[in-house]
Amino acid sequence: MLPRQAIDNSMQTRFSADCRQCQRLARFLDEVKARHPDYHARPVPAFGDTTPKLLIIGLAPGMHGANRTGRPFTGDHAGILLYRTLHKFGFASHDESTSADDGLQLPGCRITNAVKCLPPENKPEPAEIRQCNGYLAAEIAGFAAGGGTALLALGTVAHQAGLMALGLKPRVYPFAHGAVHALPNGLTLYDSYHCSRYNTQTKRLTTETFEMVFTKICADLALI
C-alpha cells in the first residue's frame, strides 16, 4: 500500500499545463516564449502508456528539447540514448523521438520529470522540486494503482524526488548507477545516471551501462 502522503497528494495534486506556482520558473518561461514564440514553453506533461509497467523519472525539460516540443526527452540530445534503448527493449515503437506528432508510442512505459518546467541553466532550486513534487506523487500513485511496479530514476535529483513523493528518506536508499531498491510499498526503484549530453560524451554513461539497467528491469518484470 502507498504511504498516506502519496495517496493524499494523488487526490489533491493533478498536473496542470497552466501551473505558475514557481514564480522564478514562470517568469523564465515567459522570457523563453518571448524569444521563441513557437516553443511549448509551459509545464510539460508525462508521455506514454496510461497503464505502464515502467515509469521513468527525469530531471526537467531541456531548453530545446521538451521545452520546445512539449514532450519529455523529445528533440534533444538526452533523448537519443533513451529512446534508442527503449526501442531495443520493446518499450518504444521506434528508436527516435523528434516531435510530439511523430506517432511514437511507448507500450508498457511512461516518462515524466521531477520538475515539469524548464529551469534556468537546467538547475531547479530545492523549493521548486518540492513544489512540483505533488504532481510526481500523483503520477506515482496512479502508476501503482494501475499495477505498475518499476520506477527508473535518471540521476540523483530524480531519485530523491521519487523518494520524496513516496514519503521515503534518501539516506535509506542511496543513489548509485545500477542500484536497485525494493521499496516498502511494493515498488522497485532502479537508478541510472542521466542520459544527458555531458554524461554520454564523457562516457560516464555508455550504451552498455545504460542497457545493463534495462536488462535488469526487464528480467525483474519477466519481459526477457
QUIFEN-V627607 format. One record per residue. N is the residue number from 1. RES is the residue in one small letter. SS is DSSP state (helix for helix, strand for strand, loop for the rest). PSI is psi in radians with two decimals (NA if undefined). Layout:
n->[N	N]
res->[RES	RES]
ss->[SS	SS]
psi->[PSI	PSI]
//
This chain:
n->[1	2	3	4	5	6	7	8	9	10	11	12	13	14	15	16	17	18	19	20	21	22	23	24	25	26	27	28	29	30	31	32	33	34	35	36	37	38	39	40	41	42	43	44	45	46	47	48	49	50	51	52	53	54	55	56	57	58	59	60	61	62	63	64	65	66	67	68	69	70	71	72	73	74	75	76	77	78	79	80	81	82	83	84	85	86	87	88	89	90	91	92	93	94	95	96	97	98	99	100	101	102	103	104	105	106	107	108	109	110	111	112	113	114	115	116	117	118	119	120	121	122	123	124	125	126	127	128	129	130	131	132	133	134	135	136	137	138	139	140	141	142	143	144	145	146	147	148	149	150	151	152	153	154	155	156	157	158	159	160	161	162	163	164	165	166	167	168	169	170	171	172	173	174	175	176	177	178	179	180	181	182	183	184	185	186	187	188	189	190	191	192	193	194	195	196	197	198	199	200	201	202	203	204	205	206	207	208	209	210	211	212	213	214	215	216	217	218	219	220	221	222	223	224]
res->[m	l	p	r	q	a	i	d	n	s	m	q	t	r	f	s	a	d	c	r	q	c	q	r	l	a	r	f	l	d	e	v	k	a	r	h	p	d	y	h	a	r	p	v	p	a	f	g	d	t	t	p	k	l	l	i	i	g	l	a	p	g	m	h	g	a	n	r	t	g	r	p	f	t	g	d	h	a	g	i	l	l	y	r	t	l	h	k	f	g	f	a	s	h	d	e	s	t	s	a	d	d	g	l	q	l	p	g	c	r	i	t	n	a	v	k	c	l	p	p	e	n	k	p	e	p	a	e	i	r	q	c	n	g	y	l	a	a	e	i	a	g	f	a	a	g	g	g	t	a	l	l	a	l	g	t	v	a	h	q	a	g	l	m	a	l	g	l	k	p	r	v	y	p	f	a	h	g	a	v	h	a	l	p	n	g	l	t	l	y	d	s	y	h	c	s	r	y	n	t	q	t	k	r	l	t	t	e	t	f	e	m	v	f	t	k	i	c	a	d	l	a	l	i]
ss->[loop	loop	loop	helix	helix	helix	helix	helix	helix	helix	helix	helix	loop	loop	loop	loop	loop	loop	loop	loop	loop	loop	helix	helix	helix	helix	helix	helix	helix	helix	helix	helix	helix	helix	helix	loop	loop	loop	loop	loop	loop	loop	loop	loop	loop	loop	strand	strand	loop	loop	loop	loop	loop	strand	strand	strand	strand	strand	strand	strand	loop	loop	loop	loop	loop	helix	helix	helix	helix	loop	loop	loop	loop	loop	loop	loop	loop	helix	helix	helix	helix	helix	helix	helix	helix	helix	helix	helix	loop	loop	loop	loop	loop	loop	loop	loop	loop	loop	loop	loop	loop	loop	loop	loop	loop	loop	loop	loop	strand	strand	strand	strand	strand	strand	strand	loop	loop	loop	loop	helix	helix	helix	loop	loop	loop	helix	helix	helix	helix	helix	helix	helix	helix	helix	helix	helix	helix	helix	helix	helix	helix	helix	helix	helix	helix	loop	loop	loop	loop	strand	strand	strand	strand	strand	loop	helix	helix	helix	helix	helix	helix	helix	helix	helix	helix	loop	loop	loop	loop	helix	helix	helix	loop	loop	loop	loop	loop	loop	loop	strand	strand	strand	loop	loop	loop	loop	loop	strand	strand	strand	strand	strand	loop	loop	loop	loop	helix	helix	helix	helix	helix	loop	loop	loop	loop	loop	helix	helix	helix	helix	helix	helix	helix	helix	helix	helix	helix	helix	helix	helix	loop	loop	loop	loop]
psi->[2.47	2.58	2.66	-0.65	-0.80	-0.68	-0.80	-0.78	-0.63	-0.55	-0.49	-0.40	1.65	2.48	2.45	2.21	-0.11	0.14	2.35	0.59	-0.47	1.84	-0.71	-0.78	-0.69	-0.76	-0.71	-0.72	-0.64	-0.73	-0.74	-0.74	-0.63	-0.65	-0.55	1.38	-0.42	-0.01	2.66	-0.95	0.81	3.03	2.43	2.16	2.88	2.83	2.37	-2.81	2.48	-0.30	1.17	2.77	-0.47	2.23	2.08	2.30	2.05	-2.96	-1.19	2.85	2.51	2.64	-0.92	0.21	-1.82	-0.63	-0.48	-0.80	-0.36	0.26	2.36	2.35	0.50	2.13	0.24	3.06	-0.64	-0.47	-0.24	-1.00	-0.66	-0.95	-0.54	-0.72	-0.73	-0.72	-0.75	-0.63	0.23	0.23	0.01	2.51	-0.41	3.05	0.22	2.66	1.75	-0.52	2.86	-0.23	0.50	0.04	0.06	2.38	2.62	1.39	2.15	0.07	2.61	2.54	2.33	-3.08	2.66	-0.63	2.24	-0.27	2.60	2.14	2.61	2.34	0.40	0.49	1.63	2.58	2.69	-0.70	-0.55	-0.65	-0.75	-0.74	-0.68	-0.17	-0.45	-0.63	-0.77	-0.69	-0.73	-0.71	-0.75	-0.68	-0.76	-0.67	-0.85	-0.70	-0.50	0.08	0.05	2.61	-0.39	2.08	2.33	2.05	2.20	1.61	2.91	-0.74	-0.79	-0.72	-0.89	-0.63	-0.69	-0.75	-0.72	-0.73	-0.44	0.07	0.48	2.70	2.20	-0.55	-0.39	-0.43	1.34	2.52	2.42	2.46	2.25	-0.05	2.59	2.17	2.05	2.04	2.69	-0.22	0.11	-0.16	2.78	2.25	2.13	2.49	2.46	2.64	2.63	2.52	0.80	2.85	-0.77	-0.84	-0.66	-0.63	-0.53	-0.04	0.26	-0.64	2.19	2.94	-0.76	-0.77	-0.47	-0.77	-0.49	-0.73	-0.76	-0.56	-0.74	-0.80	-0.86	-0.63	-0.77	-0.54	0.06	0.66	-0.21	NA]
//
